[in-house]
Amino acid sequence: MRYLTALPLFWIMIAASRGGQWGAWMPSSISAFERTCVSIPCRFDFPDELRPAVVHGVWYFNSPYPKNYPPVVFKSRTHVVHESFQGRSRLLGDLGLRNCTLQLTHLSPELGGKYYFRADLGGYNQYTFSEHSTLDIINTPSIVVPPEVVAGTEVEISCMVPDNCPELHPTLSWLGHDGLGAPAVLGRMREDGGTWLQASLLHFVPTREANGHRLGCQVTFPNTTFQFEGYASLDIKYPPLIVEMNTSVEAIEGSQVSLLCGADSNPTSLLTWMRDGAVLREAVARSLALELEDLTPEEDGIYACLAENAYGQDNRTVGLSVMYAPWKPSVNGTVVAVEGEAVSILCSTQSNPDPILTIFKEKQILATVIYESQLLLELPAVTAEDDGEYWCVAENQYGQRASAFNISVEFAPVILLDSHCAAVRDMVQCVCAVKSNPEPAVAFELPSRNVTVNETEREFVYSERTGLVFTSILTLRGQVQAPPRVVCSARNLYGTKTLELPFQGANRLMWAKIGPVGAVVAFAILIAIVCYITQTRRKKNMTESPSFASGENPPVLFSSDFRIPGVPEKSESKEVSTLGSY
């Protein structure tokens, strides 16, 4: 053990104060461990003109005035003391040399208090000094920790114990310091008041893991069983570290989700939930939950948790994926294209996860893509067969949505092979079926009479449209003995098509049986019909004919379901002649 031997300031002050005045010097406070001893250093002075033969002194406990009958700790004249101090007190100093040092042994808590010295020079030369020393009886060592201990910054912690018993000197050791550092014992040191202490220092760099660590100091006295221990919990300040956080979260639209963030820090952090720079919730807490109810796709994204205190900050993010069914697909809408042109249709939607996109036409799959939000349908050269309604369908495991769109293909007229003439009882009906877009102007020509009848002649022509097929029916009334020549022509802005309509049906065989006479009669009837049509047209120039809507339907109508045995369905007829387009 190393002892410091510097000249104490206390004795310097005594030597410099010798000037013949009443005065005393002693430490204002002194401490010692229970059951050990203590030496209270004391010096006093009196006027020089007083030359006492013998100097006596008295130590009182807790009061300086004899008239209050305070307990006598020590009395040099009679050695009569209070029972509490019997066998416990003795004077170490020489009163003749003005040294009044007092020693107390076998200390117990009731001996703690104030001690006063009274000088007795004989006769009336007695003086009780107001200066006194307060004795503190302790049973734990003092561990001194700096007011702020920061993780990562070296710190010094000391264990201080009094060493004021000449007969017993303490030995210090650290408890629970494993992993913190090696202790250094400084040894015995004198304080300014003339008292002594033993000190041991512990240097280490604290970590966040050491926060709350219980560090102890143990005091023992050689050749005794005396042992005293004191403890201190380390309050280590450190910046936040986020230790609890959701991993990526998946939730279904309309459900509820809780995002949790927890941080380890000292002092407690300010926790803040943020998204796109906006503060959603914050609080000073060790953990903070962000509750999201009735989720929508707009809440899908990255959420950040920020933890901060006076010593630093930390942040982490979590991704929230909101799962939902596809939105109604968005398409170009109705597309109008000319036959032969290229057409592109873009179908797009939004969903999570990405959907399967499919484009149908009449239950036939034209294009599909898996786990994409867009689908492009490309038709390099559209034809009439591409005209119609299409559907774009988007689906994933959470639902299905669809949108319809139309492609309208414009093309020149095509006269279908369904077109023909047929005798029915006392009339002839000629059917001209034309596939066209836009709607064509249809006319019937009778070349032998140089007569043309169009759909505006509603007394003779009935027209209807089904999809892209425009059907006109010419009805010729009267007894027909020979099949007439009828040519159908169809025209729109993309071109013109003509076809001589074939005469079909069972009555066709009768012409062979009638012979030349019958042919003459039939020809006469045909002339009469033509004349009737001519006269009717002249009347129309003077008087407007009845509207198609208000007029009666002809006796026989053509149905779009009409089929001719042996003729391919909806096939095109052989072109007879072609006119230039408009």
Summary of the structure (lengths in Angstrom):
residues: 582
radius of gyration: 61.2
end to end distance: 123.7
largest distance: 193.8
contacts: 1753
relative contact order: 0.07
helix: 11%
strand: 49%
